[in-house]
Amino acid sequence: MRSSGVAVCGVLLLGALVTGCTDDADGTAGPADDGRWRTSTAPVDASGVSWAVGSTVHLADGTTVDTGRPPRAFLVAGDGVFFVPADGDTSTGDSAFTGADLWFVRPGAGPVPTGLEVAGTGLARTPDGTRLVVLDADHDEGTAVMRFLDLSSGEETTSEDGMDTSGIDDPVDHLLEAEVEILAVDDERVRARVIEGEEVYDLRTGEGAPASDGEPPLVRDALTSPDGTWRIEKPGSGPDRVVDADGRVVDLQVPQERWNLSWWADQETAVGTVITGPGTGKRTTEGDTVTLLSCTVPTGACTVLEDSAGQTVLFPLRSPVAAIRLQGGE
């Protein structure tokens, strides 16, 4: 028997989820959040490639956001950056966390708690950055619920479709074995593995239905853009190239001779690296400097992200590449 339950609540109710006092991301005591992060008034640009070095998140338009301490994972959505702080026992880019406190920070402001506890496999944003999706699993009770936060209106929709446990003898054990997680998301739907199997949810209504092929696609080839329009090709000799569905090659304007492209941040942004130094070709040698590269299609305009040179860089949660160490040498 399928469960079915969808609820919508407004800004005041959402704001009431956070009460009392809590610790700031830097460990100091601070007031509870007033819920303003839930309703976007000055949305940041969520397109292109975002990346973090230390506690600084760099957005594609050049905006920087200080998270207070290095994030373990982050997403760009709404008016800023949602993040899970790293601690002494975790490494940058490690998304194997559950029950972690989710924080939020706007450009030029300090971090505030959201009151949400999240898992690395249960948190996502829509590509346009207007919605946050949380798969909230209670492993003590063996229950789960999908939460859809509309950051434009401040409304939260919850759904228990696909979450029925009435015919399960041990729901806690079943929840663990089901390995519930968000599998894919676009601007209209989210696909998740939940208690009753794979489900596709409408982001606006919260209504779910059993998944069928291609809603949204489960596996994304890192070399193919999310909408399937463009593909990175890596020939045996010569530079990497980007081609469209008809095989036409994009004229990439890379300002260096040695470079690589590896994955897509969105349907228009290919990400890779440039290499400078004593070496030759695409492989690095001792003394080389490696820096992030972003190329936009169909224009072919490419930008070298200079502040990333030689750094350990973290990319947004659910990116094809979690983190990269930009160092020369074999």
C-alpha positions as CSV (number, residue, x, y, z in Angstrom):
1,M,0.0,0.0,0.0
2,R,1.5,3.4,-1.0
3,S,1.5,6.2,1.4
4,S,0.4,9.6,0.3
5,G,0.8,12.8,2.3
6,V,1.7,16.3,1.1
7,A,1.8,19.4,3.3
8,V,2.6,23.1,2.7
9,C,3.5,25.6,5.4
10,G,4.4,29.2,5.2
11,V,7.2,31.5,6.4
12,L,6.1,31.9,10.0
13,L,5.8,28.2,10.5
14,L,9.2,27.6,8.9
15,G,10.8,30.3,11.0
16,A,9.5,28.6,14.1
17,L,11.5,25.5,13.4
18,V,14.6,27.2,14.9
19,T,14.3,28.1,18.6
20,G,16.6,29.0,21.4
21,C,20.3,29.7,21.1
22,T,22.9,27.8,19.2
23,D,26.6,27.9,18.3
24,D,27.8,29.9,15.3
25,A,29.8,28.1,12.6
26,D,33.0,29.3,14.3
27,G,32.0,27.7,17.6
28,T,30.9,30.8,19.4
29,A,27.5,31.2,21.0
30,G,25.0,33.2,18.9
31,P,21.3,33.9,18.6
32,A,19.0,31.5,16.7
33,D,18.2,32.2,13.1
34,D,15.1,34.2,12.5
35,G,14.2,32.2,9.3
36,R,14.9,35.0,6.8
37,W,17.2,32.7,4.8
38,R,14.1,30.8,3.8
39,T,12.7,33.6,1.7
40,S,15.2,34.9,-0.9
41,T,15.3,38.7,-1.4
42,A,18.7,39.0,-3.1
43,P,19.4,35.7,-4.9
44,V,23.0,35.0,-5.9
45,D,23.9,33.6,-9.3
46,A,23.8,29.8,-8.9
47,S,25.0,29.2,-12.5
48,G,28.5,28.3,-13.6
49,V,31.2,26.7,-11.4
50,S,31.4,27.6,-7.7
51,W,34.4,26.4,-5.7
52,A,35.8,26.8,-2.2
53,V,39.3,27.1,-0.8
54,G,39.5,27.1,3.0
55,S,36.5,29.1,4.3
56,T,36.0,31.2,1.1
57,V,33.4,30.1,-1.4
58,H,33.9,31.6,-4.9
59,L,30.8,32.1,-7.0
60,A,30.9,32.1,-10.8
61,D,30.3,35.8,-11.0
62,G,33.3,36.6,-8.8
63,T,31.4,37.0,-5.6
64,T,33.1,35.5,-2.5
65,V,31.3,34.2,0.6
66,D,33.0,33.5,3.9
67,T,31.6,30.5,5.7
68,G,33.6,31.2,8.9
69,R,35.4,27.9,8.8
70,P,36.1,25.4,6.0
71,P,33.0,23.6,4.8
72,R,32.8,19.9,4.5
73,A,30.1,20.3,1.8
74,F,28.3,23.3,0.4
75,L,25.5,24.3,-2.1
76,V,24.8,27.6,-3.7
77,A,21.1,28.5,-3.5
78,G,18.8,31.3,-2.6
79,D,20.6,34.4,-1.2
80,G,23.9,32.6,-0.6
81,V,25.6,29.4,0.5
82,F,24.2,26.5,2.5
83,F,27.0,24.4,4.1
84,V,28.0,21.7,6.6
85,P,31.1,22.8,8.5
86,A,34.1,20.5,8.5
87,D,35.5,19.4,11.9
88,G,38.8,17.9,13.0
89,D,37.7,14.3,12.1
90,T,36.5,15.0,8.6
91,S,38.1,15.9,5.3
92,T,37.1,18.4,2.7
93,G,34.8,16.8,0.2
94,D,33.7,13.9,2.4
95,S,30.0,13.6,1.9
96,A,29.5,10.5,4.1
97,F,27.8,12.3,6.9
98,T,24.3,12.0,8.5
99,G,22.5,14.2,11.0
100,A,24.8,17.1,10.3
101,D,23.8,20.7,11.1
102,L,23.1,22.8,8.0
103,W,24.2,26.4,8.0
104,F,23.6,29.4,5.7
105,V,25.6,32.5,4.9
106,R,25.0,35.5,2.7
107,P,27.7,37.5,1.0
108,G,29.1,40.0,3.5
109,A,27.2,38.5,6.5
110,G,28.0,35.9,9.1
111,P,26.8,32.3,9.1
112,V,23.5,31.4,10.7
113,P,21.9,28.0,11.6
114,T,19.0,26.7,9.5
115,G,17.7,24.3,12.1
116,L,17.9,21.5,9.5
117,E,19.9,18.2,10.1
118,V,21.0,16.7,6.8
119,A,22.8,13.7,5.3
120,G,25.3,14.0,2.4
121,T,23.1,11.7,0.3
122,G,19.9,13.5,1.3
123,L,20.6,17.1,0.3
124,A,20.3,18.8,-3.1
125,R,19.4,22.0,-4.8
126,T,17.7,22.6,-8.1
127,P,20.1,23.7,-10.9
128,D,18.6,27.2,-10.8
129,G,19.2,27.6,-7.1
130,T,15.7,28.4,-6.2
131,R,14.8,25.3,-4.2
132,L,16.4,23.1,-1.6
133,V,15.5,19.4,-1.3
134,V,16.1,17.4,1.9
135,L,15.4,13.7,2.3
136,D,14.9,13.6,6.1
137,A,15.4,10.0,7.4
138,D,14.9,9.2,11.0
139,H,17.0,6.0,11.6
140,D,15.7,5.8,15.2
141,E,12.1,5.4,14.1
142,G,12.6,3.9,10.7
143,T,10.7,6.7,8.9
144,A,11.5,9.3,6.3
145,V,9.9,12.4,4.7
146,M,10.9,14.5,1.7
147,R,11.1,18.3,2.3
148,F,11.0,20.8,-0.6
149,L,12.0,24.3,0.4
150,D,11.0,27.0,-2.1
151,L,13.5,29.8,-1.4
152,S,11.6,32.3,-3.5
153,S,8.4,32.1,-1.5
154,G,9.6,30.7,1.8
155,E,7.2,27.8,1.7
156,E,8.1,24.3,2.6
157,T,6.3,21.3,1.1
158,T,6.6,17.9,2.7
159,S,5.8,14.5,1.2
160,E,5.5,11.0,2.6
161,D,4.7,9.4,-0.8
162,G,6.7,6.2,-1.1
163,M,7.4,6.2,2.6
164,D,4.8,3.7,3.9
165,T,6.1,1.4,6.6
166,S,2.8,-0.2,7.7
167,G,3.6,-3.6,6.2
168,I,7.2,-3.7,7.4
169,D,8.0,-5.7,10.5
170,D,11.3,-3.8,11.3
171,P,11.2,-0.3,9.7
172,V,14.5,0.7,11.3
173,D,16.3,-2.2,9.7
174,H,14.4,-1.7,6.4
175,L,15.4,1.9,6.3
176,L,19.1,1.1,6.7
177,E,18.9,-1.6,4.0
178,A,17.0,0.6,1.6
179,E,19.9,3.1,1.6
180,V,17.6,6.0,1.0
181,E,19.1,8.9,-1.0
182,I,18.4,11.6,-3.5
183,L,19.5,10.3,-6.9
184,A,18.9,13.2,-9.4
185,V,17.3,16.6,-9.5
186,D,16.3,19.1,-12.1
187,D,14.3,22.3,-11.9
188,E,11.0,20.5,-11.8
189,R,11.5,17.0,-10.3
190,V,13.6,15.1,-7.9
191,R,14.3,11.3,-8.1
192,A,15.1,9.5,-4.9
193,R,15.5,6.0,-3.5
194,V,13.0,5.8,-0.6
195,I,11.4,3.2,1.6
196,E,9.1,1.8,-1.1
197,G,11.7,2.0,-3.9
198,E,12.6,4.7,-6.4
199,E,10.2,7.7,-6.5
200,V,9.9,10.8,-8.6
201,Y,8.5,13.9,-6.9
202,D,7.1,17.1,-8.3
203,L,9.0,19.9,-6.7
204,R,6.1,22.3,-6.6
205,T,3.4,20.0,-5.3
206,G,5.5,17.4,-3.5
207,E,3.5,14.6,-5.1
208,G,5.4,11.4,-5.8
209,A,5.0,8.5,-8.1
210,P,7.1,5.4,-8.8
211,A,10.1,6.3,-11.0
212,S,10.4,5.3,-14.7
213,D,13.4,5.6,-16.9
214,G,14.7,9.1,-17.6
215,E,12.8,11.0,-14.9
216,P,15.3,12.7,-14.3
217,P,18.2,10.6,-15.6
218,L,20.0,8.6,-13.0
219,V,23.6,8.6,-14.2
220,R,25.2,11.6,-15.7
221,D,28.3,11.1,-17.8
222,A,30.8,13.6,-16.5
223,L,32.0,14.4,-20.0
224,T,28.4,15.2,-21.3
225,S,26.5,18.3,-20.3
226,P,23.5,17.8,-18.1
227,D,21.0,18.5,-21.0
228,G,23.0,16.2,-23.4
229,T,23.7,19.1,-25.8
230,W,27.5,19.2,-25.5
231,R,30.3,16.7,-24.9
232,I,33.9,17.0,-23.9
233,E,36.1,14.8,-26.2
234,K,39.7,13.8,-25.2
235,P,41.5,12.7,-28.3
236,G,44.7,10.7,-28.1
237,S,46.7,13.5,-29.4
238,G,46.0,17.3,-29.5
239,P,43.9,19.4,-27.1
240,D,40.6,18.5,-25.6
241,R,37.6,19.8,-27.4
242,V,33.9,20.4,-26.9
243,V,31.4,19.3,-29.6
244,D,27.7,19.7,-30.0
245,A,25.2,17.0,-30.8
246,D,26.0,17.3,-34.5
247,G,29.7,17.1,-34.0
248,R,30.4,20.8,-34.5
249,V,33.5,21.8,-32.5
250,V,33.3,24.9,-30.2
251,D,36.1,27.4,-30.6
252,L,37.5,27.4,-27.1
253,Q,39.5,30.5,-26.2
254,V,41.9,29.1,-23.6
255,P,44.7,31.6,-22.7
256,Q,47.3,28.8,-22.1
257,E,48.8,26.1,-24.2
258,R,48.5,23.3,-21.7
259,W,45.0,22.5,-20.4
260,N,42.4,19.9,-19.8
261,L,38.6,19.7,-19.5
262,S,37.0,17.1,-17.2
263,W,33.4,17.7,-16.2
264,W,30.4,20.0,-16.4
265,A,29.2,22.3,-13.7
266,D,26.0,23.0,-15.6
267,Q,24.7,22.8,-19.1
268,E,26.8,25.7,-20.3
269,T,30.0,25.4,-18.2
270,A,32.8,22.9,-18.7
271,V,35.4,22.7,-15.9
272,G,39.1,21.7,-16.1
273,T,42.6,23.0,-15.4
274,V,45.5,24.9,-17.0
275,I,49.1,23.9,-16.4
276,T,52.0,26.3,-16.5
277,G,55.7,25.6,-15.7
278,P,58.6,23.5,-17.0
279,G,56.6,20.5,-18.2
280,T,55.0,19.8,-21.6
281,G,51.7,18.3,-22.7
282,K,48.7,17.5,-20.5
283,R,50.6,15.7,-17.7
284,T,52.1,17.7,-14.9
285,T,55.7,17.5,-13.7
286,E,57.6,18.9,-10.7
287,G,57.6,22.7,-10.8
288,D,54.3,23.0,-12.7
289,T,51.5,25.1,-11.4
290,V,47.9,23.9,-11.8
291,T,44.9,26.3,-11.9
292,L,41.1,25.9,-12.4
293,L,39.7,26.6,-15.8
294,S,36.1,27.4,-16.7
295,C,34.8,27.4,-20.3
296,T,31.4,28.5,-21.4
297,V,29.5,27.2,-24.5
298,P,28.5,28.1,-27.1
299,T,30.7,31.2,-26.9
300,G,33.9,29.3,-26.1
301,A,34.9,32.0,-23.6
302,C,37.3,30.5,-21.0
303,T,38.4,31.9,-17.7
304,V,41.4,30.9,-15.6
305,L,40.4,31.1,-11.9
306,E,43.7,32.4,-10.6
307,D,42.9,32.3,-6.9
308,S,42.7,28.5,-7.1
309,A,46.3,27.9,-8.2
310,G,48.1,25.2,-6.2
311,Q,45.1,24.9,-3.7
312,T,42.9,22.1,-2.5
313,V,39.5,23.0,-4.0
314,L,36.1,21.9,-2.9
315,F,33.2,21.8,-5.4
316,P,29.5,21.9,-4.6
317,L,27.8,18.8,-3.2
318,R,26.7,16.4,-5.9
319,S,29.3,17.7,-8.4
320,P,30.9,15.0,-10.6
321,V,34.2,15.9,-8.9
322,A,34.0,16.5,-5.1
323,A,37.4,18.1,-4.6
324,I,40.7,18.4,-6.3
325,R,44.3,19.1,-5.2
326,L,45.8,21.4,-7.8
327,Q,49.5,20.4,-7.5
328,G,52.1,19.7,-10.1
329,G,54.1,16.5,-10.2
330,E,53.4,13.0,-11.3
